[in-house]
Amino acid sequence: MVEYLLRLALLLPLLAGLIWGSLWLTRWLQTRLHGGAPGAGNAGRHLQLVQTSLIAPGMKLAVVRFHDREILLGCTRHGLVRLSEAPAITLPETD
C-alpha cells in the first residue's frame, strides 16, 4: 500500500506537468503559425473569421472576410460550400 502511494505521489505531478507542457507547446505553436500573439490585431492579414454559428452537430455557418468581401460559408464534416458573398461593411473607428 505504501509503495502504491509513493508511486501515485511521484507520477501524479509528473502527469500534470506533461499535460501543462503539452498545452503550453500547443499554444506556442499556434502563435508561431499565425504570426503573432493571440488577440493581436489583424493588420496585414487578408483572411479574417468574422463570426460562426452552430446549426446542428457537425454543421456550422461561418462569415469570412477576404479582400474586402464577406463570404458566407456552410461548413460540414465533408467540406465547405460558399453560400453567399457581399461587400464587407466597415464601421467607422471611434476614439
Residue, then its C-alpha position, 0 to 999 in steps of 0.5 A: m500500500v505504501e509503495y502504491l502511494l509513493r508511486l501515485a505521489l511521484l507520477l501524479p505531478l509528473l502527469a500534470g506537468l506533461i499535460w501543462g507542457s503539452l498545452w503550453l507547446t500547443r499554444w506556442l505553436q499556434t502563435r508561431l503559425h499565425g504570426g503573432a500573439p493571440g488577440a493581436g490585431n489583424a493588420g496585414r492579414h487578408l483572411q479574417l473569421v468574422q463570426t460562426s454559428l452552430i446549426a446542428p452537430g457537425m454543421k456550422l455557418a461561418v462569415v469570412r472576410f477576404h479582400d474586402r468581401e464577406i463570404l458566407l460559408g456552410c461548413t460540414r464534416h465533408g467540406l465547405v460550400r460558399l453560400s453567399e458573398a457581399p461587400a464587407i461593411t466597415l464601421p467607422e473607428t471611434d476614439 
